[in-house]
Amino acid sequence: MNRGKLKIILAKSKDAEGIYQVRKITWINTYPNEKLGITKKDILERFIEIEKNFETYLDQRKEALKNQSFNSQTWIAKINKQVIGFCTAKRVKKNEIGAIYILPQFQGKGIGKKLMKKALKWLEKNKDIYVNVVSYNQKAINFYQSFGFIKTGKIVKEEIHDLPCGKTLPEIEMMLKR
C-alpha cells in the first residue's frame, strides 16, 4: 500500500477525475469475460466513447458531486491526494448502493469494507438495501454476501452497462434485509 494515511471522506467536485480513473481501471481489470465474449477491448471502447467528450462528462460529474443531497452521496478512499476507491449510495424510492470500486492494487485490504460501512450507516435504517452486481463478478458477490446481502433472483438491465460493441454486462440484484 502507498505510504500515507487512508482517509474515507465525502467526495468533492475536485475528486471527479480521480473517481473516473478508479472506475476505468477497475472496469478494465474486472469485466472482461472470455466465456461471454467480453474483451478488454470492449471495455476500453466504453471509456474511449466517454473520453471523446471528456470535459462535458467531467463537468457533469463535478456538478453532481457539488450538489450531493439528502438522497445521494459519494464517498472516496484517498491516500495522500490519490483517490484509490469510491462508493455511491442513494435514498430514493429504495436504498441503493450505486457503485463501489477500489483500484486493483488496493483490493483485499479492508478499504471497500470501510466505504461500505459509511454507506450502510448513511442509508435509511428501516428500508432494505439493494445493489446490482455483474453476474460473473464473484469477488463482488462474495463481498456483498459478507455484509448479509442475498441474491434476489432478479436479472437487471441497466444501460450504464451497455458496451459500444453491443454487448451488455449481465447484472443480478442483491438485497440486504433490514
Buried (B, 14 or more C-beta within 10 A) or exposed (E): EEEEEBEBEEBEBEBBBBBBBBBBBBBBBBBBBEEBEBBEEBBBBBBEEBEEEEEEBBEEBBEBBEEBEEEBBBBBBBBEEBBBBBBBBBBEEEBBBBBBBBBEEBBEBEBBBBBBBBBBEBBEEEEBBBBBBBBBBEEBBEBBBEBEBEBEEEEBEEEEBEBEBEBBBBBBBBBBEE
